[in-house]
């Protein structure tokens, strides 16, 4: 199994796709961090939407900046890791080399977890290089307990790794690369965003992957739409793992049973 995981990682890291998506992810994270810095403490009709940079809540909010963008990037990467095998018909050679298809799928899932975790670590390091100096320069103190940075970091790490599994499962289900990528973007940026951002819909949104991830990270800041009501952190973790197992089962079942020709 170890050799299969190494083979899957080698397939990915010998292409330009992984570092192109990573650069795009870091650039987008930088843009949004610039937004949070530029509009920190700005009031609208007497109400501050984003806390000031010396407020521990600002560090908490800024530290989550790359979360959703990490999710969509690794989900797209997971879709491509699976669908490119069918698009370029390399899946035939893969299964001839390793006839037990379930082992191939497990290897892809494990490699997806590894790559997702690496993306999350890159984002966390980048955020630290921006957020920590910003807080200190503004005269604030970076309190790990008040800003929940360790818990948020763990949440980003776990959720980003699992979103790669979601992408692999989606790619195994639809097979078509364009349809899989569009589906991932629509789901993450539109459907999940609507259900997790609007308080009236959070009763449903808290059970979706991003809602569970926000619960794991304890994101409870009011930015003008009201304080969100998520599951407890342990509940969010269980829901995320449940989704991971579900998408892994989808990837395994659809790939093992279908004709690859």
N, C-alpha and C positions, 0 to 999 in steps of 0.2 A: 504493500500500500504506500509506503514511504516513497518508493521509486515512481509510482504513478503520480503522487502529489508533486514531486520534483519535476516530472515531465510536464504536468499542467502549468506549473509556474514558469518553466522554461519556455513553453509555448507563448505565454503572455509577455514575459519580459524580453523576448527577442523581437517584439513588435514595438512600434512607436505609440500605439494607442494608450498604454498605461500612463506614460509620462505626459502625453498631451492632455489627457483628462485631468491629471494631477495638477498641471500648470494652470489649466482653466479653473479648477477648483480653488487653488490658492489665490488667483487673480480676483475671482468673484468674492471670496472671503475678504480680501483686502478692500474691495470696493464697499462692501457692506460695513466693515469696520470703520472705514472713513466716514460713512453716513452716520454711524452711531457716535463717532467722535464729533463730527460737525454739528449735529443737532442735539447733543447732550445738554440737558438743562434748559432747552428752548421751550418757552411756554406758549400755548395757544389758548386764547380766551381765559387766561389765568390758570390753565392746567398744564403741567409739564408732562409731555408724553414719554420722553426718554430721561431717566435720572441724570444728574450731573456726574462728571467723570470722577469726582471725589466721593461719590456715594457708592457703598458696597453693592447696591443693586445694579449699578451700571456695569461693574465688573462681571456680575452674574449674567446680565443680559448679553454683554459683548462676548462672553466666553462661549455662548451658545450659537454665535453667528454662523459658524461653518457647519453646524449640525445638518440642517436640511439640505444644503448644497452637497455635503458629503454623501448623504443618503441617495440623492438622485444620481450622482456621478458613479458611485459603486454599483447602484442598481443597473445603470446603463452598461457598465463594464461586465456585470454578471450576465446580462442579456446577451451581450456580444460574445462572451466566453462560450456560451451554449449554442447560440444560433449560427455563429461563424462555422461551426463544425458541419452544420447542415447546408449552409450557403455555399461553401467551397468543397463539399463532399469529402472532407477529411474524416468525417465520422466513420466512414466505412473502414478506412485504414486503422483508425483507433480501436474499433471493435474487433477487427481481425487480429490486432496485436494483443488485445485483452478481451477475449470472448465474453467474459462475465461482465455484462454491462453495468450491473449494480456497483462493481468496484470502480469503474470509470466515473460514475456519477458521484460516488462518495469522494473520490479524489478531486473532482471539480468543486464540490461543496467545501471541502477542507481548504483548497487553494483559494476559493472565494473568501472564506473567513480570514485567511492570512492577508490577502491583498486588501480587504476592507479594513482590517486592523492597522495595516501600514498607512493607508490613506488617512485614517483617523489620527494616528500619531503625528503625521506630517501637518495636519490642520491644527492640532493642539499646540505643537511647537511654534507654528507661525502665529497663532493667536497670542501665545505667551510673549513673543517678541514684540507684539504691538500693544497688548492690553496692559502688561505690567509697567512698561515705561510711561504710558499715558496716565495711569493712575498715580504713579509716583511724581511725575512732573506737575500734575494738577494739585499736588499737596495732599492727596488722599493716602490711605493706608490699605494695602492689599491684605484683607483678612480672609484666610482660606475658609474659616468656619462660617463667617457671615455671607460670603459670596458663593458658598457651596461649590467651589471650584473642583475639589477632588471628586465629589459625587457627579458633577456635570461631566467631568472628563471621563469617568468610568462609563457613564451613560452614552456619551458620544462614541467611545471605543466599542462598546457592546452593540449598540444599535447600528453603527456603520458596518461592522462586520456582518451582522445579520441581514442588512439590506442587500449585500452582495449575494447572499443565499436566496433572497427574494427574487433578485434579478435572474439567477440561474434557473430557479423554478419557473419563472415567467417565460424565459427563453425556451425551456423544454416544453412548455405547454403550447406556445404559439408557433415556434420554429422560425417564423418569418422575422428577420432582423429588424426591418423598418417598423413593422407592427409592434414588435416587442419594445423597441425604444420609445415610440410614440405613446404606447400604453403606460410605460414607466413614468414618462414625463407628465402625462395627464393625471395619473393617479397621485403622484407625489406633489406636484405643484398646484394642481387644481382641486381634485376631490378631497385629498387629505387636508390641504390648507383650509378649505372651506369649513370642514367639520371640526377642525381644531382651533380655528381663529374666532369663529362666531360663538359666543357663549350659549345661545339657544340650541346649538347643534352639538355642543360638547358632550352631551349625554351619550351620543353615538360615537363622537370623535375620540373619546378617551379609550375606546376599545380598538381603534385602528392602530396600525404599527407606529405612526408618528405620535399619536396620543399616548401610547404606552411608553415610547421613548422619552417624551416630555415628563411623564410621571417618574420615570427612572431618574431623570435629571433634576426633578423637583423644580420645574419652571412655573413659578406662581406670581410673576410680576404683572401688574396692571399697567398696560401701555395705552390705555384709553378705551379698550373694549371690555373692560371688566376683568376681575381676577378669575383665571381659569380654575376649574375643579377637576383635577386628574385623579386617577387611581393612586393608592399608596405606592411608594417606590417598589416594594416587593411585588405588588400586583402588576405594575408595569413591566417588571423583569419577567414575570411568569407569562404574561401575554406576549411579549416579544419572543421568548423562547418557543412558545406555542406556535406563533406564526412561522418561526424558523423551521420547526419540525414539519409544519404543514407544507411549506414550500419545498422542503427537501423531499417529502413524500410525493409531491406532485412531480418534481423533477425525476425521481426514480421511477415512479409508476408509468408516466407518459413515455419515457425514453426506453425503458425495458420492454414494454409491450408493443410499441409501434414498429412498423416496417420502416427501415431507414432508406429504402431505395426510392 
